[in-house]
Amino acid sequence: MKLREGHEHRPIEVHVDNENVDRALRALKRKMANEGVYKELKKRKFYLKPCEQKKRKQREAERRRRKAMRSRGRKGNGR
């Protein structure tokens, strides 16, 4: 897999303390979610044509804009 310029490739590490594997596994899942690994896997599951990728990016950008507008509107209510 090729990396884009400016993206750093580093392994995700989790330390296991006192043989507590369950806690380490939860920490690993949390780190993977924060790094966007699950989102990337979901995105790469199927091939998207370039025009479909462009449409998806536009939909995501619109969703982010709407979410930002909603959060700005809540701040002004004095709650």
C-alpha positions as CSV (number, residue, x, y, z in Angstrom):
1,M,0.0,0.0,0.0
2,K,1.4,3.4,-1.0
3,L,1.2,6.2,1.4
4,R,0.4,9.7,0.4
5,E,3.0,12.4,1.0
6,G,2.8,13.9,4.4
7,H,1.3,10.8,5.9
8,E,3.4,9.1,8.4
9,H,3.3,5.3,8.6
10,R,3.8,4.0,12.1
11,P,2.6,0.9,13.9
12,I,0.0,1.1,16.6
13,E,1.4,-0.2,19.8
14,V,-0.3,-1.2,23.0
15,H,1.5,-2.4,26.1
16,V,0.1,-5.2,28.2
17,D,0.4,-4.6,31.9
18,N,0.1,-7.4,34.5
19,E,-1.2,-9.9,31.8
20,N,-4.4,-7.8,31.4
21,V,-5.0,-8.7,27.8
22,D,-8.7,-7.6,27.8
23,R,-7.7,-4.1,28.8
24,A,-4.9,-4.0,26.2
25,L,-7.4,-5.2,23.5
26,R,-9.9,-2.4,24.4
27,A,-7.0,0.1,24.2
28,L,-6.0,-1.2,20.8
29,K,-9.5,-0.9,19.5
30,R,-9.8,2.6,20.8
31,K,-6.5,3.6,19.2
32,M,-7.5,2.0,15.9
33,A,-10.8,3.9,15.9
34,N,-9.0,7.2,16.7
35,E,-6.5,6.7,13.9
36,G,-9.3,6.0,11.4
37,V,-8.3,2.4,10.6
38,Y,-11.9,1.2,10.7
39,K,-13.0,4.0,8.4
40,E,-10.2,3.3,6.0
41,L,-11.0,-0.4,5.9
42,K,-14.7,0.3,5.2
43,K,-13.7,2.7,2.5
44,R,-11.4,0.3,0.8
45,K,-13.7,-2.7,0.9
46,F,-15.0,-2.0,-2.6
47,Y,-13.5,-0.1,-5.5
48,L,-15.0,3.3,-6.2
49,K,-14.7,4.9,-9.6
50,P,-13.1,8.4,-9.5
51,C,-16.5,10.1,-10.1
52,E,-18.0,8.1,-7.3
53,Q,-15.2,9.1,-5.0
54,K,-15.7,12.7,-5.8
55,K,-19.4,12.5,-5.1
56,R,-18.8,10.7,-1.8
57,K,-16.3,13.4,-0.7
58,Q,-18.8,16.1,-1.6
59,R,-21.5,14.4,0.5
60,E,-19.1,14.0,3.4
61,A,-18.1,17.7,3.2
62,E,-21.7,18.8,3.1
63,R,-22.5,16.6,6.2
64,R,-19.5,18.1,8.1
65,R,-20.7,21.6,7.1
66,R,-24.3,20.9,8.4
67,K,-22.9,19.4,11.6
68,A,-20.7,22.5,12.2
69,M,-23.7,24.8,11.6
70,R,-25.8,22.8,14.1
71,S,-23.1,23.0,16.7
72,R,-22.7,26.8,16.2
73,G,-26.4,27.2,16.5
74,R,-26.4,25.5,19.9
75,K,-23.7,27.7,21.3
76,G,-25.8,30.8,20.7
77,N,-28.8,29.5,22.6
78,G,-27.3,30.2,26.0
79,R,-27.5,26.6,27.2
